[in-house]
Amino acid sequence: MATYKNRPKTFLGRLSQASRAMRTCFDAELKTLDLTLARGRLMLHLVSASHVVTQAELSDVLDVEHPTIVRLLDGLEQSGHVERQPLPGDRRAKSVVLTAEGQVIGERVLRMTDTLSDRLLAGIAPADIDVAERVLVALSDNIARAFGEETEQEPAA
């Protein structure tokens, strides 16, 4: 069991440190493309998608509120990377597509992500990565369950 004295050396402490460091690495690489981490993640999703992507989907995938997606898309639209288009059959929904320039930048983000991922995972056995992935999935499930339990226990207003 973790105690106050060894907390920074615990799995969760190291996971938190690694997550922050990884975000810092990706953010630094994306700055070379004049993108923020949030915009880079959005571009990565768009360039990888094989279907029509809506603003609502981007909000869900990136786990941000709708106004945040709108601001991100406003910036990417102003820089000429994306366009919002009406979605046939739903006047309220908008699809988001990469422009020709956005496609080029998106592919650069994809290559950069692959290269950086290879560098960060260098020397780690694939079997260890598989175990770590299973642990992270279980941890995420436990967090969701714990959050759900806390939410259920809150008294109704």
MARBA-3410 file (N, C-alpha, C, O; in Angstrom, 1 decimal):
157
0.8,-1.2,0.0,0.0,0.0,0.0,0.9,1.2,0.0,1.9,1.3,0.6 ~ 0.4,2.3,-0.7,1.2,3.5,-0.8,1.0,4.3,0.5,0.0,4.4,1.1 ~ 2.1,4.9,0.9,2.1,5.8,2.1,2.5,7.2,1.6,3.0,7.3,0.5 ~ 2.4,8.1,2.5,2.8,9.5,2.2,4.3,9.6,1.7,4.6,10.2,0.8 ~ 5.1,8.8,2.4,6.6,8.9,2.2,6.9,8.3,0.8,7.9,8.8,0.2
6.3,7.3,0.3,6.6,6.7,-0.9,5.7,7.0,-2.1,5.8,6.5,-3.2 ~ 4.8,7.9,-1.8,3.7,8.3,-2.8,4.4,8.7,-4.2,3.9,8.2,-5.2 ~ 5.4,9.5,-4.3,5.9,9.9,-5.6,6.5,8.7,-6.4,6.6,8.7,-7.6 ~ 6.8,7.6,-5.7,7.4,6.4,-6.3,6.3,5.4,-6.7,6.6,4.3,-7.2 ~ 5.1,5.7,-6.4,4.0,4.7,-6.7,3.7,4.7,-8.1,4.1,5.6,-8.9
3.0,3.7,-8.6,2.6,3.5,-10.0,1.8,4.7,-10.4,2.1,5.3,-11.5 ~ 0.8,5.1,-9.6,0.0,6.3,-10.1,0.8,7.6,-10.1,0.6,8.4,-11.0 ~ 1.7,7.8,-9.2,2.6,8.9,-9.2,3.4,9.0,-10.5,3.6,10.0,-11.1 ~ 4.0,7.8,-10.8,4.9,7.7,-12.0,4.0,7.9,-13.3,4.5,8.5,-14.2 ~ 2.8,7.3,-13.2,1.9,7.4,-14.4,1.6,8.9,-14.6,1.6,9.3,-15.8
1.3,9.6,-13.6,1.0,11.0,-13.7,2.2,11.8,-14.2,2.1,12.6,-15.1 ~ 3.4,11.5,-13.7,4.6,12.2,-14.2,4.9,11.9,-15.7,5.2,12.8,-16.5 ~ 4.7,10.6,-16.0,4.9,10.2,-17.4,3.9,10.9,-18.4,4.3,11.3,-19.5 ~ 2.7,11.0,-17.9,1.6,11.6,-18.7,2.0,13.1,-19.0,1.9,13.5,-20.1 ~ 2.4,13.8,-17.9,2.7,15.2,-18.1,3.9,15.3,-19.0,3.9,16.2,-19.9
4.9,14.5,-18.8,6.1,14.6,-19.7,5.8,14.2,-21.1,6.3,14.9,-22.0 ~ 5.0,13.3,-21.3,4.6,12.9,-22.7,3.8,14.0,-23.4,4.1,14.3,-24.5 ~ 2.9,14.6,-22.7,2.2,15.8,-23.2,3.1,16.9,-23.6,3.0,17.6,-24.6 ~ 4.1,17.2,-22.7,5.1,18.2,-23.0,5.9,17.9,-24.2,6.1,18.8,-25.0 ~ 6.3,16.6,-24.4,7.0,16.2,-25.6,6.2,16.4,-26.9,6.6,17.0,-27.9
4.9,16.0,-26.8,4.0,16.1,-28.0,3.7,17.6,-28.3,3.7,18.0,-29.4 ~ 3.5,18.4,-27.2,3.3,19.8,-27.4,4.4,20.5,-28.0,4.2,21.3,-28.9 ~ 5.7,20.2,-27.6,6.9,20.8,-28.2,7.0,20.4,-29.7,7.3,21.3,-30.5 ~ 6.7,19.2,-30.1,6.8,18.8,-31.5,5.7,19.5,-32.3,5.9,19.9,-33.4 ~ 4.5,19.6,-31.7,3.4,20.2,-32.5,3.6,21.7,-32.7,3.1,22.3,-33.6
4.3,22.3,-31.7,4.6,23.8,-31.9,5.4,24.0,-33.2,5.4,25.1,-33.8 ~ 6.2,23.0,-33.6,7.0,23.2,-34.8,6.1,23.2,-36.0,6.5,23.7,-37.1 ~ 4.9,22.8,-35.9,3.9,22.8,-36.9,2.9,24.0,-36.7,1.9,24.1,-37.4 ~ 3.2,24.8,-35.7,2.3,25.9,-35.3,1.0,25.5,-34.8,-0.1,26.1,-35.1 ~ 1.0,24.3,-34.1,-0.2,23.8,-33.5,-0.1,23.6,-32.0,1.0,23.4,-31.5
-1.2,23.8,-31.3,-1.2,23.4,-29.9,-1.5,21.9,-29.8,-1.9,21.3,-30.8 ~ -1.4,21.4,-28.6,-1.7,20.0,-28.4,-3.1,19.7,-28.7,-3.4,18.7,-29.3 ~ -4.0,20.5,-28.3,-5.5,20.3,-28.6,-5.8,20.3,-30.1,-6.5,19.5,-30.6 ~ -5.2,21.3,-30.8,-5.4,21.4,-32.2,-4.7,20.2,-32.9,-5.3,19.7,-33.9 ~ -3.6,19.8,-32.4,-2.9,18.6,-33.0,-3.7,17.3,-32.9,-3.8,16.5,-33.8
-4.3,17.1,-31.7,-5.2,16.0,-31.4,-6.4,16.0,-32.4,-6.8,15.0,-32.9 ~ -6.9,17.2,-32.6,-8.1,17.3,-33.4,-7.7,17.0,-34.9,-8.4,16.2,-35.6 ~ -6.6,17.5,-35.3,-6.1,17.2,-36.7,-5.8,15.7,-36.9,-6.1,15.2,-37.9 ~ -5.2,15.1,-35.8,-4.9,13.7,-35.9,-6.2,12.9,-36.1,-6.2,11.9,-36.9 ~ -7.2,13.2,-35.4,-8.5,12.5,-35.5,-9.1,12.7,-36.9,-9.5,11.7,-37.5
-9.0,13.9,-37.4,-9.6,14.2,-38.7,-8.8,13.4,-39.8,-9.4,12.8,-40.7 ~ -7.5,13.4,-39.8,-6.7,12.8,-40.8,-6.8,11.3,-40.8,-6.6,10.6,-41.8 ~ -7.1,10.8,-39.6,-7.2,9.3,-39.4,-8.6,8.8,-39.7,-8.8,7.6,-39.9 ~ -9.6,9.7,-39.7,-11.0,9.2,-39.8,-11.3,8.7,-41.2,-10.8,9.2,-42.2 ~ -12.1,7.7,-41.3,-12.6,7.1,-42.6,-14.1,7.4,-42.8,-14.7,6.7,-43.6
-14.6,8.3,-42.1,-16.0,8.7,-42.1,-16.2,10.2,-42.0,-15.2,10.9,-41.7 ~ -17.4,10.6,-42.1,-17.7,12.0,-41.9,-17.6,12.3,-40.4,-18.2,11.6,-39.6 ~ -16.9,13.3,-40.1,-16.7,13.7,-38.7,-17.5,14.9,-38.3,-17.4,15.9,-39.1 ~ -18.2,14.9,-37.3,-19.1,16.0,-36.8,-18.4,16.7,-35.7,-17.5,16.2,-35.0 ~ -18.8,17.9,-35.4,-18.3,18.7,-34.3,-18.6,17.9,-33.0,-17.8,17.9,-32.1
-19.8,17.3,-32.9,-20.2,16.6,-31.7,-19.3,15.4,-31.5,-18.9,15.1,-30.3 ~ -18.9,14.7,-32.6,-17.9,13.6,-32.4,-16.6,14.1,-31.9,-16.0,13.5,-31.0 ~ -16.1,15.2,-32.4,-14.8,15.7,-32.0,-14.9,16.1,-30.5,-13.9,15.9,-29.8 ~ -16.0,16.6,-30.1,-16.2,17.0,-28.7,-16.1,15.7,-27.8,-15.5,15.7,-26.8 ~ -16.7,14.6,-28.2,-16.7,13.4,-27.5,-15.3,12.8,-27.5,-14.8,12.4,-26.5
-14.7,12.7,-28.7,-13.4,12.0,-28.8,-12.3,12.8,-28.0,-11.5,12.2,-27.4 ~ -12.3,14.1,-28.1,-11.3,14.9,-27.4,-11.7,15.2,-25.9,-10.9,15.7,-25.2 ~ -12.9,14.8,-25.6,-13.4,14.9,-24.2,-13.4,16.4,-23.7,-12.9,16.7,-22.7 ~ -13.9,17.2,-24.6,-14.1,18.7,-24.3,-15.5,19.1,-24.5,-16.2,18.5,-25.3 ~ -15.8,20.2,-23.9,-17.2,20.8,-24.1,-17.3,21.3,-25.5,-16.4,21.7,-26.2
-18.6,21.5,-25.9,-18.9,22.0,-27.3,-18.3,23.4,-27.5,-17.7,23.6,-28.6 ~ -18.4,24.3,-26.6,-17.8,25.6,-26.8,-16.2,25.6,-27.1,-15.7,26.3,-27.9 ~ -15.6,24.6,-26.5,-14.2,24.4,-26.7,-13.9,24.0,-28.1,-12.9,24.5,-28.7 ~ -14.7,23.0,-28.6,-14.5,22.5,-30.0,-14.7,23.7,-30.9,-14.0,23.8,-31.9 ~ -15.8,24.5,-30.7,-16.1,25.6,-31.5,-14.8,26.5,-31.6,-14.5,26.9,-32.7
-14.2,26.8,-30.5,-13.0,27.7,-30.5,-11.9,27.1,-31.2,-11.2,27.7,-32.0 ~ -11.6,25.8,-31.0,-10.6,25.1,-31.7,-10.8,25.1,-33.2,-9.9,25.4,-34.0 ~ -12.0,24.8,-33.6,-12.3,24.8,-35.0,-12.3,26.2,-35.6,-11.8,26.4,-36.8 ~ -12.7,27.2,-34.9,-12.6,28.6,-35.4,-11.1,28.9,-35.7,-10.8,29.5,-36.8 ~ -10.2,28.6,-34.8,-8.8,28.8,-35.1,-8.2,28.0,-36.3,-7.5,28.6,-37.1
-8.6,26.8,-36.4,-8.1,25.9,-37.5,-8.8,26.4,-38.8,-8.2,26.2,-39.9 ~ -10.0,26.9,-38.7,-10.6,27.4,-39.9,-9.9,28.7,-40.4,-9.7,28.9,-41.6 ~ -9.6,29.6,-39.4,-8.9,30.8,-39.8,-7.5,30.5,-40.4,-7.1,31.3,-41.2 ~ -6.9,29.5,-39.9,-5.6,29.2,-40.4,-5.6,28.4,-41.8,-4.6,28.0,-42.3 ~ -6.8,28.1,-42.2,-7.0,27.4,-43.5,-6.8,25.9,-43.4,-6.6,25.2,-44.5
-6.9,25.3,-42.2,-6.7,23.8,-42.1,-8.0,23.0,-42.2,-8.0,21.9,-42.6 ~ -9.1,23.6,-41.8,-10.4,22.9,-41.8,-11.5,23.7,-42.3,-11.4,25.0,-42.4 ~ -12.6,23.1,-42.7,-13.8,23.7,-43.1,-15.0,23.0,-42.4,-15.0,21.8,-42.3 ~ -15.9,23.8,-42.0,-17.2,23.2,-41.5,-18.2,23.3,-42.6,-18.4,24.3,-43.3 ~ -18.9,22.2,-42.8,-19.9,22.1,-43.8,-21.2,21.6,-43.2,-21.2,20.8,-42.3
-22.3,22.0,-43.8,-23.6,21.5,-43.3,-23.7,20.0,-43.5,-23.2,19.4,-44.5 ~ -24.3,19.3,-42.6,-24.5,17.9,-42.7,-25.8,17.6,-43.3,-26.9,18.0,-42.8 ~ -25.9,16.9,-44.5,-27.1,16.6,-45.1,-28.1,15.9,-44.2,-27.7,14.9,-43.5 ~ -29.3,16.4,-44.1,-30.3,15.7,-43.3,-30.4,16.2,-41.9,-31.3,15.8,-41.1 ~ -29.5,17.1,-41.5,-29.5,17.6,-40.1,-29.0,19.1,-40.1,-27.8,19.3,-40.2
-29.9,20.0,-40.2,-29.5,21.4,-40.3,-28.7,21.9,-39.1,-27.9,22.9,-39.3 ~ -28.8,21.3,-38.0,-28.1,21.8,-36.8,-26.6,21.3,-36.8,-25.8,21.9,-36.2 ~ -26.4,20.1,-37.4,-25.1,19.5,-37.3,-24.1,20.0,-38.4,-24.6,20.4,-39.5 ~ -22.9,20.0,-38.0,-21.8,20.4,-39.0,-20.8,19.3,-39.1,-20.4,18.7,-38.1 ~ -20.4,19.0,-40.4,-19.3,18.1,-40.5,-18.0,18.9,-40.6,-18.1,20.1,-41.0
-16.9,18.3,-40.3,-15.6,19.0,-40.3,-14.7,18.3,-41.2,-14.5,17.1,-41.1 ~ -14.2,19.0,-42.2,-13.3,18.4,-43.2,-12.0,19.1,-43.3,-11.9,20.3,-43.0 ~ -10.9,18.4,-43.6,-9.6,19.0,-43.8,-9.6,19.7,-45.1,-10.1,19.1,-46.1 ~ -9.0,20.9,-45.2,-8.7,21.5,-46.5,-7.5,20.8,-47.1,-6.9,19.9,-46.4 ~ -7.1,21.1,-48.3,-5.9,20.5,-48.9,-4.7,20.8,-48.0,-3.9,19.9,-47.8
-4.6,22.0,-47.6,-3.5,22.4,-46.7,-3.6,21.6,-45.3,-2.6,21.1,-44.8 ~ -4.8,21.5,-44.8,-5.0,20.8,-43.6,-4.7,19.3,-43.7,-4.1,18.7,-42.8 ~ -4.9,18.7,-44.9,-4.6,17.3,-45.1,-3.1,17.1,-45.0,-2.6,16.2,-44.4 ~ -2.3,18.1,-45.6,-0.9,18.0,-45.6,-0.4,18.1,-44.1,0.5,17.3,-43.7 ~ -0.9,19.1,-43.4,-0.5,19.3,-42.0,-0.9,18.1,-41.2,-0.2,17.6,-40.3
-2.1,17.6,-41.4,-2.6,16.4,-40.7,-1.7,15.2,-40.9,-1.4,14.4,-39.9 ~ -1.3,15.0,-42.1,-0.3,13.9,-42.4,1.0,14.1,-41.7,1.6,13.1,-41.3 ~ 1.4,15.3,-41.6,2.7,15.6,-40.9,2.5,15.3,-39.4,3.4,14.8,-38.8 ~ 1.3,15.7,-38.9,1.0,15.4,-37.5,1.0,13.8,-37.2,1.6,13.4,-36.3 ~ 0.5,13.1,-38.2,0.4,11.7,-38.1,1.8,11.1,-38.1,2.2,10.2,-37.2
2.7,11.5,-39.0,4.1,11.0,-39.1,4.8,11.4,-37.8,5.6,10.6,-37.3 ~ 4.7,12.6,-37.4,5.3,13.1,-36.2,4.9,12.3,-34.9,5.7,11.9,-34.1 ~ 3.6,12.0,-34.9,3.1,11.2,-33.8,3.7,9.8,-33.8,4.1,9.3,-32.8 ~ 3.7,9.2,-35.0,4.3,7.8,-35.1,5.8,7.8,-34.7,6.2,7.0,-34.0 ~ 6.5,8.8,-35.2,8.0,8.9,-34.9,8.2,9.1,-33.4,9.1,8.5,-32.8
7.5,10.1,-32.8,7.6,10.3,-31.4,7.2,9.1,-30.6,7.9,8.8,-29.6 ~ 6.2,8.4,-30.9,5.7,7.2,-30.2,6.8,6.2,-30.3,7.1,5.5,-29.3 ~ 7.4,6.0,-31.4,8.5,5.0,-31.6,9.7,5.4,-30.7,10.2,4.5,-30.0 ~ 10.0,6.7,-30.6,11.1,7.1,-29.7,10.8,6.9,-28.2,11.6,6.4,-27.5 ~ 9.6,7.2,-27.9,9.2,7.1,-26.4,9.1,5.6,-26.0,9.3,5.3,-24.8
8.7,4.7,-26.9,8.5,3.3,-26.6,9.8,2.5,-26.9,9.8,1.3,-26.7 ~ 10.8,3.1,-27.4,12.1,2.4,-27.7,12.6,1.6,-26.5,12.6,2.1,-25.4 ~ 13.0,0.4,-26.7,13.6,-0.5,-25.7,12.5,-1.1,-24.8,12.9,-1.8,-23.9 ~ 11.3,-0.9,-25.0,10.2,-1.5,-24.2,9.7,-2.7,-25.0,9.2,-2.5,-26.1 ~ 9.7,-3.9,-24.4,9.3,-5.1,-25.1,7.8,-5.0,-25.4,7.0,-4.5,-24.6
7.4,-5.4,-26.6,6.0,-5.4,-26.9,5.1,-6.1,-25.9,4.0,-5.7,-25.6 ~ 5.6,-7.2,-25.3,4.8,-7.9,-24.3,4.6,-7.0,-23.0,3.5,-7.0,-22.4 ~ 5.6,-6.2,-22.7,5.4,-5.2,-21.6,4.4,-4.1,-21.9,3.6,-3.7,-21.1 ~ 4.4,-3.7,-23.2,3.4,-2.7,-23.6,2.0,-3.3,-23.5,1.1,-2.6,-23.1 ~ 1.9,-4.5,-23.9,0.6,-5.2,-23.8,0.1,-5.3,-22.4,-1.1,-5.0,-22.1
1.0,-5.6,-21.5,0.6,-5.7,-20.0,0.2,-4.3,-19.5,-0.8,-4.1,-18.9 ~ 1.0,-3.3,-19.9,0.8,-1.9,-19.5,-0.6,-1.5,-20.0,-1.3,-0.8,-19.3 ~ -0.9,-1.8,-21.2,-2.2,-1.4,-21.8,-3.3,-2.1,-21.1,-4.3,-1.4,-20.8 ~ -3.2,-3.3,-20.7,-4.2,-4.0,-19.9,-4.4,-3.3,-18.6,-5.5,-3.2,-18.1 ~ -3.3,-3.0,-17.9,-3.4,-2.3,-16.6,-4.1,-1.0,-16.8,-4.9,-0.6,-15.9
-3.7,-0.2,-17.8,-4.4,1.1,-18.0,-5.9,1.0,-18.3,-6.6,1.8,-17.9 ~ -6.3,0.0,-19.0,-7.7,-0.2,-19.3,-8.4,-0.6,-18.0,-9.5,0.0,-17.7 ~ -7.8,-1.4,-17.2,-8.4,-1.8,-15.9,-8.5,-0.6,-15.0,-9.5,-0.4,-14.3 ~ -7.4,0.2,-15.0,-7.4,1.5,-14.2,-8.5,2.4,-14.6,-9.2,3.0,-13.8 ~ -8.6,2.6,-15.9,-9.7,3.5,-16.5,-11.1,3.0,-16.1,-12.0,3.7,-15.7
-11.3,1.6,-16.2,-12.5,1.1,-15.7,-12.8,1.3,-14.3,-13.9,1.7,-13.9 ~ -11.8,1.2,-13.4,-11.9,1.4,-12.0,-12.3,2.9,-11.7,-13.1,3.2,-10.9 ~ -11.6,3.8,-12.4,-11.9,5.2,-12.3,-13.3,5.5,-12.6,-14.0,6.2,-11.9 ~ -13.8,4.9,-13.8,-15.1,5.2,-14.2,-16.1,4.6,-13.2,-17.1,5.3,-12.9 ~ -15.8,3.4,-12.7,-16.7,2.8,-11.7,-16.7,3.7,-10.4,-17.8,3.9,-9.8
-15.6,4.1,-9.9,-15.5,4.9,-8.7,-16.2,6.3,-8.9,-16.9,6.7,-8.0 ~ -16.0,6.9,-10.1,-16.7,8.1,-10.3,-18.2,7.9,-10.4,-18.9,8.7,-9.9 ~ -18.6,6.8,-11.0,-20.0,6.5,-11.1,-20.6,6.3,-9.8,-21.8,6.7,-9.5 ~ -19.9,5.6,-8.9,-20.4,5.4,-7.5,-20.5,6.7,-6.8,-21.5,6.8,-6.0 ~ -19.5,7.6,-6.9,-19.6,8.8,-6.2,-20.8,9.7,-6.7,-21.5,10.3,-5.9
-21.0,9.6,-8.0,-22.1,10.4,-8.6,-23.4,9.9,-8.1,-24.3,10.6,-7.8 ~ -23.5,8.5,-8.0,-24.8,7.9,-7.6,-25.1,8.2,-6.1,-26.3,8.3,-5.7 ~ -24.0,8.4,-5.3,-24.2,8.6,-3.9,-24.6,10.1,-3.5,-25.0,10.4,-2.4 ~ -24.3,11.0,-4.5,-24.6,12.4,-4.2,-26.1,12.6,-4.1,-26.9,12.1,-4.9 ~ -26.6,13.4,-3.1,-28.0,13.6,-2.9,-28.5,14.5,-4.0,-27.9,15.4,-4.5
-29.8,14.2,-4.4,-30.4,15.0,-5.5,-30.8,16.4,-4.9,-31.2,16.5,-3.8 ~ -30.6,17.4,-5.7,-30.9,18.7,-5.3,-32.3,19.1,-5.4,-32.8,20.2,-5.1
END
